């Protein structure tokens, strides 16, 4: 198939390469011309203008967008629209909020254009291993794009979740679960690292846990790799970003009256990681000193 890939970052670039290796023709665009040329050298068709992308495709056109959630997605769609026609498909493979996806799908449907949302998981390993794809689409759009999904995903690694918005909804909750899993591993390894009774080898522990243990997982395999490089993670700062899905998952849990304490607390812990010195902790220290004369540490 012939399709376009907009955005050649860590995900979009590797996805383009996997599609090319799978025999697809890929038109590529990125704001950085040298990045476009990198994929042209792999036989992709390059373009230096986003508005020119539709002209390099044949109807029904398929354009896959891998840009940051929010305004960049709306701006990308607006730039593409004049060159698109009824029956064409835009696939949003980024981590958009499902509410935005539903809105965009309705707006595009009025113009006869399909919006497909593909929640995409696999990270930098997806090029070799394939991507897990959680897809929201009309049945006809899903069928049209299915050869693309088959190439990007490992066997049984993609599924139609429902109408537009369903794919991003499932990916949102997927990432919320990821927050909780990461936090559990982090706390467990910190306890092991802090032990006063034993000098424990975290790399060895991660390695043995990956052999038949109930807590074995791909995340723990990555922990094994990280500890092999630096058992104390001394080159890293404990600053953890979030890209939005954890917040949206917590908000959805609140809206649905579903208790989600683990995911919620894992999100709040990420926020705490960004504070060099927590003001709330200072308040607690001050109050303990005031009511009980407890010792405080001066900055």
PLY file of the C-alpha trace (Angstrom):
ply
format ascii 1.0
element vertex 299
property float x
property float y
property float z
element edge 298
property int vertex1
property int vertex2
end_header
0.00 0.00 0.00
0.98 3.63 -0.38
0.52 5.92 2.61
2.05 8.98 4.20
3.74 9.27 7.60
3.74 12.69 9.23
6.28 13.05 12.03
9.49 11.03 12.01
10.43 11.06 15.67
11.33 8.01 17.75
8.05 6.30 16.90
7.10 7.65 13.46
10.55 7.11 12.02
10.82 3.50 13.12
7.27 2.82 12.00
8.10 4.20 8.57
11.13 1.94 8.37
9.11 -1.12 9.37
6.48 -0.28 6.73
9.15 0.13 4.06
10.69 -3.21 5.01
7.19 -4.70 4.77
6.86 -3.63 1.14
4.72 -0.52 1.54
5.37 2.77 -0.24
5.71 5.55 2.32
5.60 9.30 1.72
7.36 10.98 4.64
7.27 14.47 6.10
8.98 16.01 9.11
9.72 19.58 10.11
13.45 18.71 9.95
14.54 18.21 6.31
17.64 16.13 7.25
15.32 13.65 8.98
13.23 13.35 5.81
16.39 12.65 3.81
17.34 9.89 6.26
14.21 7.97 5.26
14.47 8.90 1.60
17.76 6.97 1.70
15.66 3.96 2.79
13.46 4.35 -0.33
10.74 6.55 1.18
9.27 9.37 -0.90
10.20 12.67 0.72
8.39 15.98 0.78
9.36 19.31 2.30
5.80 20.64 2.59
2.98 19.17 4.66
0.38 20.62 2.30
1.99 18.75 -0.62
1.58 15.34 1.00
-1.93 14.53 -0.37
-0.75 15.18 -3.95
1.78 12.36 -3.59
-0.96 9.85 -2.73
-3.72 8.19 -4.76
-7.33 8.00 -3.59
-8.34 6.67 -1.20
-5.44 8.46 0.49
-4.15 7.27 3.86
-2.18 9.68 6.03
-0.74 8.52 9.36
-0.02 11.30 11.88
2.58 10.89 14.63
2.72 14.34 16.24
2.21 15.52 19.84
-1.35 15.49 21.19
-3.50 18.59 21.19
-3.03 21.63 18.97
-0.34 20.03 16.72
-2.85 17.35 15.64
-5.53 19.93 14.82
-3.03 22.06 12.91
-1.75 19.07 10.94
-5.27 18.00 9.97
-6.18 21.56 8.95
-3.14 21.77 6.67
-3.89 18.41 5.04
-7.61 18.93 4.53
-7.55 21.06 1.33
-5.79 18.22 -0.49
-8.03 15.42 0.77
-11.33 14.17 -0.63
-14.23 11.90 0.34
-13.16 8.40 1.28
-9.67 9.41 2.40
-8.34 8.34 5.82
-6.37 10.13 8.51
-4.85 7.88 11.17
-3.85 9.50 14.45
-1.28 7.17 16.00
-0.23 9.50 18.79
-1.55 9.72 22.33
-4.50 12.05 21.74
-7.23 12.50 24.32
-10.16 10.34 23.25
-12.56 13.29 23.64
-10.53 15.20 21.03
-10.52 12.15 18.78
-14.29 11.82 18.90
-14.67 15.53 18.09
-12.24 15.34 15.17
-13.89 12.19 13.83
-17.30 13.87 13.78
-15.89 16.96 12.04
-14.11 14.86 9.40
-17.07 12.54 8.89
-19.12 15.58 7.87
-16.61 16.06 5.05
-16.67 12.38 4.09
-13.21 11.70 5.52
-12.48 8.86 7.95
-10.54 9.38 11.16
-8.89 6.26 12.58
-7.26 6.38 16.01
-4.52 3.87 16.66
-3.27 3.67 20.21
0.32 2.59 19.60
2.57 0.84 22.12
6.02 -0.61 21.59
8.41 2.27 22.03
11.82 2.17 20.41
11.65 -1.64 20.31
8.72 -1.62 17.90
10.91 -1.54 14.79
12.22 -5.03 15.49
9.41 -6.51 17.59
6.32 -4.82 16.16
3.80 -2.44 17.70
0.72 -3.24 19.74
-2.11 -1.36 18.00
-5.44 -0.52 19.66
-7.63 0.78 16.85
-10.79 2.88 16.78
-12.42 3.14 13.36
-15.47 2.57 11.25
-15.56 -1.01 9.89
-14.85 0.18 6.34
-11.87 2.33 7.36
-10.45 -0.48 9.47
-10.69 -2.92 6.56
-9.02 -0.46 4.18
-6.09 0.13 6.54
-5.72 -3.42 7.85
-2.72 -4.32 5.62
-0.84 -1.47 7.30
-1.73 -2.72 10.77
-0.63 -6.25 9.87
2.80 -4.98 8.88
3.31 -2.78 11.92
2.08 -5.27 14.53
3.42 -8.67 15.59
1.07 -11.63 15.05
-2.20 -10.98 16.91
-0.80 -7.59 17.95
-3.60 -5.39 16.63
-7.35 -5.29 17.17
-10.39 -3.20 16.28
-11.63 -1.74 19.57
-14.74 0.03 18.30
-15.69 3.36 16.68
-13.36 6.36 16.48
-12.12 7.27 19.95
-12.16 3.70 21.26
-8.53 3.09 20.32
-7.24 6.12 22.19
-9.51 5.30 25.13
-8.01 1.81 25.47
-4.48 3.20 25.06
-5.18 5.80 27.76
-6.08 3.10 30.28
-3.16 0.96 29.07
-0.80 3.81 29.98
-2.52 4.33 33.32
-1.83 0.67 34.16
1.76 1.20 33.02
2.10 4.04 35.56
1.11 1.70 38.38
3.40 -1.11 37.23
6.38 1.21 36.91
5.76 2.60 40.39
5.55 -0.88 41.94
8.86 -1.94 40.37
10.46 1.36 41.40
9.41 1.01 45.03
10.48 -2.63 45.24
13.92 -1.97 43.82
14.38 1.05 46.10
13.69 -1.13 49.16
16.24 -3.67 47.92
18.77 -0.93 47.20
18.29 0.65 50.65
18.69 -2.60 52.63
20.95 -2.25 55.66
21.22 -5.99 56.24
22.32 -7.07 52.78
24.38 -5.69 49.90
22.12 -6.78 47.09
22.90 -6.98 43.37
19.86 -5.47 41.64
20.96 -6.69 38.23
21.17 -10.26 39.50
17.76 -9.95 41.19
16.12 -8.57 38.05
17.69 -11.34 35.98
16.45 -14.15 38.22
12.99 -12.60 38.50
12.74 -12.78 34.72
13.05 -16.58 34.85
9.64 -17.97 35.77
8.76 -15.46 38.50
5.22 -14.16 38.83
6.61 -10.60 38.51
8.52 -11.29 35.30
7.64 -8.91 32.48
9.08 -6.89 29.63
9.35 -3.93 32.01
11.47 -6.05 34.35
13.62 -7.16 31.42
14.27 -3.47 30.81
15.12 -3.07 34.50
17.65 -5.87 34.11
19.23 -4.03 31.17
19.31 -0.73 33.06
20.96 -2.23 36.16
23.50 -4.03 33.97
24.61 -0.64 32.63
24.69 1.12 36.03
23.56 -0.75 39.13
23.11 2.49 41.11
21.60 4.47 38.19
24.04 7.16 39.27
23.91 9.06 35.97
20.15 9.57 36.16
18.14 12.23 37.94
14.91 11.00 39.55
12.74 13.32 37.46
9.76 11.61 35.81
7.62 13.26 33.15
4.11 12.29 32.12
2.61 12.73 28.67
-1.01 13.09 29.74
-2.57 9.63 29.60
-2.14 8.96 33.31
-3.94 12.21 34.15
-6.73 11.40 31.71
-7.10 7.89 33.14
-7.43 9.27 36.67
-9.98 11.85 35.48
-11.98 9.14 33.71
-11.93 7.01 36.87
-13.31 9.98 38.83
-15.98 10.64 36.20
-17.05 6.97 36.29
-16.87 6.67 40.11
-14.28 3.91 39.71
-11.71 3.77 42.54
-8.19 3.74 41.06
-5.88 4.46 44.01
-2.77 2.79 42.58
-2.85 4.64 39.26
-3.75 7.91 40.99
-0.92 7.68 43.51
1.59 6.67 40.83
0.67 9.84 38.93
1.05 12.01 42.03
4.43 10.42 42.75
5.59 11.51 39.30
4.61 15.07 40.16
6.60 14.84 43.41
9.66 13.67 41.48
9.87 17.07 39.78
10.25 19.02 43.01
13.82 19.54 44.16
12.49 20.40 47.61
8.80 19.89 48.36
7.10 22.89 49.97
4.42 20.61 51.41
7.16 18.60 53.14
8.50 21.84 54.58
5.03 22.65 55.94
4.80 19.21 57.61
8.27 19.64 59.14
7.35 23.11 60.43
4.07 21.92 61.97
5.73 18.92 63.66
8.28 21.30 65.11
5.56 23.68 66.32
3.29 21.15 68.01
5.84 18.65 69.24
9.22 20.32 69.13
10.38 17.71 66.63
13.78 18.35 65.09
13.98 20.02 61.70
16.76 20.16 59.15
17.77 23.61 57.91
18.31 24.21 54.19
0 1
1 2
2 3
3 4
4 5
5 6
6 7
7 8
8 9
9 10
10 11
11 12
12 13
13 14
14 15
15 16
16 17
17 18
18 19
19 20
20 21
21 22
22 23
23 24
24 25
25 26
26 27
27 28
28 29
29 30
30 31
31 32
32 33
33 34
34 35
35 36
36 37
37 38
38 39
39 40
40 41
41 42
42 43
43 44
44 45
45 46
46 47
47 48
48 49
49 50
50 51
51 52
52 53
53 54
54 55
55 56
56 57
57 58
58 59
59 60
60 61
61 62
62 63
63 64
64 65
65 66
66 67
67 68
68 69
69 70
70 71
71 72
72 73
73 74
74 75
75 76
76 77
77 78
78 79
79 80
80 81
81 82
82 83
83 84
84 85
85 86
86 87
87 88
88 89
89 90
90 91
91 92
92 93
93 94
94 95
95 96
96 97
97 98
98 99
99 100
100 101
101 102
102 103
103 104
104 105
105 106
106 107
107 108
108 109
109 110
110 111
111 112
112 113
113 114
114 115
115 116
116 117
117 118
118 119
119 120
120 121
121 122
122 123
123 124
124 125
125 126
126 127
127 128
128 129
129 130
130 131
131 132
132 133
133 134
134 135
135 136
136 137
137 138
138 139
139 140
140 141
141 142
142 143
143 144
144 145
145 146
146 147
147 148
148 149
149 150
150 151
151 152
152 153
153 154
154 155
155 156
156 157
157 158
158 159
159 160
160 161
161 162
162 163
163 164
164 165
165 166
166 167
167 168
168 169
169 170
170 171
171 172
172 173
173 174
174 175
175 176
176 177
177 178
178 179
179 180
180 181
181 182
182 183
183 184
184 185
185 186
186 187
187 188
188 189
189 190
190 191
191 192
192 193
193 194
194 195
195 196
196 197
197 198
198 199
199 200
200 201
201 202
202 203
203 204
204 205
205 206
206 207
207 208
208 209
209 210
210 211
211 212
212 213
213 214
214 215
215 216
216 217
217 218
218 219
219 220
220 221
221 222
222 223
223 224
224 225
225 226
226 227
227 228
228 229
229 230
230 231
231 232
232 233
233 234
234 235
235 236
236 237
237 238
238 239
239 240
240 241
241 242
242 243
243 244
244 245
245 246
246 247
247 248
248 249
249 250
250 251
251 252
252 253
253 254
254 255
255 256
256 257
257 258
258 259
259 260
260 261
261 262
262 263
263 264
264 265
265 266
266 267
267 268
268 269
269 270
270 271
271 272
272 273
273 274
274 275
275 276
276 277
277 278
278 279
279 280
280 281
281 282
282 283
283 284
284 285
285 286
286 287
287 288
288 289
289 290
290 291
291 292
292 293
293 294
294 295
295 296
296 297
297 298
